[in-house]
Amino acid sequence: MATREKRLAQFDGEGEPPPDLPVQVLCEDQSGTYELPFPCRFADGAWRNHESGGALEANVIGWRLRRS
């Protein structure tokens, strides 16, 4: 199992991503860290599912550009 630090190091986005840019996000809850299986975007101060536009109900701790 990857440690929090190792997982976080894989999500190298600094600050906020450009508005409406689809990215991968790393989230954290009381059970540990996890990557969401769908692209997300940061717009108007909130994280959203890039496809549905729905607000995320998760604690995003890191982001990176989507991998092909």
N, CA, C and O of each residue as an XYZ file, in Angstrom:
272
protein
N       0.849     -1.183      0.000
C       0.000      0.000      0.000
C       0.892      1.243      0.000
O       1.816      1.353      0.806
N       0.614      2.149     -0.887
C       1.414      3.371     -1.010
C       1.151      4.290      0.183
O       0.024      4.406      0.664
N       2.203      4.929      0.637
C       2.040      5.880      1.725
C       1.442      7.177      1.187
O       1.464      7.440     -0.015
N       0.918      7.965      2.092
C       0.319      9.244      1.707
C       1.346     10.102      0.965
O       1.023     10.710     -0.056
N       2.575     10.152      1.471
C       3.600     10.987      0.864
C       3.931     10.525     -0.553
O       4.110     11.353     -1.447
N       4.012      9.216     -0.767
C       4.312      8.690     -2.104
C       3.179      9.009     -3.073
O       3.426      9.414     -4.209
N       1.950      8.829     -2.630
C       0.806      9.148     -3.495
C       0.772     10.630     -3.816
O       0.559     11.017     -4.966
N       0.982     11.460     -2.804
C       0.936     12.903     -3.002
C       2.045     13.360     -3.950
O       1.838     14.288     -4.732
N       3.211     12.726     -3.894
C       4.321     13.080     -4.784
C       3.978     12.819     -6.250
O       4.551     13.454     -7.136
N       3.057     11.897     -6.520
C       2.643     11.596     -7.889
C       1.693     12.659     -8.437
O       1.491     12.740     -9.649
N       1.120     13.457     -7.576
C       0.181     14.508     -7.975
C       0.894     15.843     -7.785
O       0.803     16.472     -6.730
N       1.604     16.257     -8.830
C       2.542     17.360     -8.734
C       1.990     18.728     -9.100
O       2.757     19.676     -9.269
N       0.681     18.847     -9.224
C       0.107     20.150     -9.542
C       0.313     21.133     -8.409
O       0.103     20.802     -7.243
N       0.720     22.327     -8.748
C       0.951     23.380     -7.765
C      -0.197     24.381     -7.815
O      -0.646     24.757     -8.898
N      -0.663     24.805     -6.679
C      -1.735     25.794     -6.624
C      -3.009     25.246     -7.255
O      -3.357     24.081     -7.065
N      -3.684     26.080     -7.990
C      -4.921     25.685     -8.657
C      -4.648     25.474    -10.144
O      -3.874     26.227    -10.736
N      -5.267     24.465    -10.759
C      -5.082     24.290    -12.196
C      -5.807     25.404    -12.960
O      -6.688     26.066    -12.412
N      -5.429     25.607    -14.233
C      -6.153     26.595    -15.035
C      -7.651     26.260    -15.053
O      -8.020     25.085    -15.057
N      -8.504     27.273    -15.064
C      -9.952     27.038    -15.055
C     -10.388     26.114    -16.192
O      -9.942     26.244    -17.332
N     -11.257     25.198    -15.852
C     -11.890     24.280    -16.798
C     -10.934     23.286    -17.464
O     -11.322     22.620    -18.424
N      -9.698     23.173    -16.979
C      -8.766     22.162    -17.485
C      -9.063     20.839    -16.790
O      -8.996     20.774    -15.563
N      -9.394     19.765    -17.542
C      -9.657     18.479    -16.890
C      -8.353     17.876    -16.345
O      -7.366     17.750    -17.070
N      -8.365     17.509    -15.065
C      -7.197     16.945    -14.392
C      -7.608     15.726    -13.572
O      -8.793     15.488    -13.336
N      -6.611     14.961    -13.145
C      -6.833     13.866    -12.206
C      -6.628     14.428    -10.809
O      -5.755     15.271    -10.601
N      -7.423     13.970     -9.852
C      -7.283     14.476     -8.484
C      -7.059     13.338     -7.498
O      -7.520     12.213     -7.690
N      -6.337     13.671     -6.441
C      -6.103     12.773     -5.322
C      -6.901     13.324     -4.152
O      -6.800     14.505     -3.821
N      -7.688     12.466     -3.535
C      -8.545     12.871     -2.423
C      -8.129     12.118     -1.164
O      -7.383     11.140     -1.223
N      -8.622     12.590     -0.035
C      -8.295     11.958      1.239
C      -9.513     11.976      2.142
O     -10.258     12.955      2.187
N      -9.705     10.881      2.859
C     -10.730     10.820      3.894
C     -10.155     10.058      5.078
O      -8.950      9.807      5.124
N     -10.990      9.691      6.026
C     -10.519      9.022      7.239
C      -9.894      7.653      6.963
O      -9.182      7.122      7.816
N     -10.145      7.080      5.801
C      -9.587      5.772      5.448
C      -8.263      5.868      4.701
O      -7.541      4.876      4.606
N      -7.934      7.031      4.172
C      -6.685      7.194      3.441
C      -6.870      8.007      2.176
O      -7.821      8.779      2.051
N      -5.943      7.825      1.234
C      -5.987      8.577     -0.016
C      -6.540      7.708     -1.138
O      -6.428      6.482     -1.110
N      -7.134      8.363     -2.118
C      -7.673      7.664     -3.282
C      -7.764      8.620     -4.453
O      -7.941      9.826     -4.281
N      -7.639      8.056     -5.660
C      -7.741      8.824     -6.890
C      -9.153      8.650     -7.439
O      -9.668      7.534     -7.500
N      -9.766      9.743     -7.834
C     -11.096      9.632     -8.440
C     -10.953      9.069     -9.851
O     -10.004      9.408    -10.557
N     -11.888      8.212    -10.269
C     -11.774      7.538    -11.568
C     -12.270      8.359    -12.758
O     -12.393      7.836    -13.866
N     -12.549      9.618    -12.536
C     -13.050     10.478    -13.611
C     -12.318     11.810    -13.563
O     -11.833     12.208    -12.504
N     -12.227     12.511    -14.701
C     -11.555     13.811    -14.713
C     -12.356     14.861    -13.943
O     -13.587     14.832    -13.913
N     -11.629     15.779    -13.328
C     -12.253     16.854    -12.561
C     -11.699     18.186    -13.046
O     -10.685     18.232    -13.743
N     -12.371     19.263    -12.673
C     -11.897     20.600    -13.012
C     -12.146     21.509    -11.821
O     -13.029     21.265    -11.000
N     -11.350     22.554    -11.750
C     -11.487     23.543    -10.679
C     -11.994     24.818    -11.312
O     -11.317     25.403    -12.157
N     -13.163     25.254    -10.921
C     -13.756     26.464    -11.493
C     -14.560     27.192    -10.426
O     -15.262     26.571     -9.629
N     -14.450     28.493    -10.422
C     -15.188     29.332     -9.475
C     -14.983     28.897     -8.026
O     -15.912     28.932     -7.220
N     -13.750     28.486     -7.705
C     -13.407     28.139     -6.334
C     -13.868     26.775     -5.855
O     -13.824     26.496     -4.657
N     -14.314     25.909     -6.778
C     -14.808     24.597     -6.372
C     -14.361     23.507     -7.345
O     -14.213     23.756     -8.542
N     -14.148     22.306     -6.825
C     -13.828     21.145     -7.659
C     -15.119     20.533     -8.162
O     -16.093     20.400     -7.422
N     -15.110     20.159     -9.454
C     -16.301     19.570    -10.075
C     -15.916     18.393    -10.946
O     -14.795     18.315    -11.449
N     -16.856     17.478    -11.120
C     -16.715     16.397    -12.091
C     -16.708     17.084    -13.455
O     -17.631     17.831    -13.781
N     -15.677     16.834    -14.244
C     -15.551     17.527    -15.528
C     -16.685     17.161    -16.491
O     -17.129     18.000    -17.275
N     -17.148     15.927    -16.434
C     -18.173     15.475    -17.377
C     -19.577     15.888    -16.957
O     -20.346     16.376    -17.785
N     -19.926     15.701    -15.683
C     -21.295     15.988    -15.246
C     -21.467     17.409    -14.713
O     -22.582     17.931    -14.684
N     -20.370     18.033    -14.294
C     -20.455     19.366    -13.709
C     -20.822     19.351    -12.240
O     -20.876     20.404    -11.604
N     -21.077     18.167    -11.689
C     -21.457     18.058    -10.284
C     -20.307     18.398     -9.350
O     -19.150     18.082     -9.628
N     -20.636     19.045     -8.241
C     -19.623     19.403     -7.247
C     -19.099     18.154     -6.553
O     -19.850     17.217     -6.281
N     -17.794     18.152     -6.269
C     -17.202     17.024     -5.555
C     -17.484     17.167     -4.070
O     -17.418     18.261     -3.509
N     -17.796     16.054     -3.453
C     -17.970     16.024     -2.006
C     -16.797     15.270     -1.414
O     -16.974     14.352     -0.613
N     -15.600     15.664     -1.813
C     -14.379     15.000     -1.389
C     -13.339     16.053     -1.048
O     -13.402     17.182     -1.536
N     -12.393     15.683     -0.218
C     -11.303     16.569      0.157
C     -10.146     16.359     -0.811
O      -9.378     15.408     -0.664
N     -10.017     17.240     -1.798
C      -8.956     17.138     -2.797
C      -7.660     17.642     -2.178
O      -7.596     18.762     -1.672
N      -6.611     16.787     -2.224
C      -5.322     17.175     -1.645
C      -4.228     17.312     -2.698
O      -3.131     17.774     -2.387
N      -4.509     16.917     -3.942
C      -3.523     17.049     -4.999
C      -4.150     16.863     -6.366
O      -5.222     16.272     -6.501
N      -3.462     17.378     -7.380
C      -3.948     17.215     -8.759
C      -2.747     17.084     -9.684
O      -1.626     17.461     -9.340
N      -3.014     16.534    -10.875
C      -1.999     16.418    -11.928
C      -2.708     16.440    -13.262
O      -3.912     16.198    -13.354
N      -1.929     16.739    -14.309
C      -2.489     16.667    -15.658
C      -2.900     15.235    -15.934
O      -2.271     14.296    -15.447
N      -3.944     15.069    -16.706
C      -4.435     13.728    -17.036
C      -3.406     12.977    -17.851
O      -2.741     13.538    -18.722
N      -3.290     11.705    -17.551
C      -2.393     10.832    -18.315
C      -3.147     10.251    -19.484
O      -4.338      9.958    -19.388
N      -2.447     10.087    -20.587
C      -3.102      9.560    -21.809
C      -3.367      8.084    -21.688
O      -3.907      7.476    -22.612
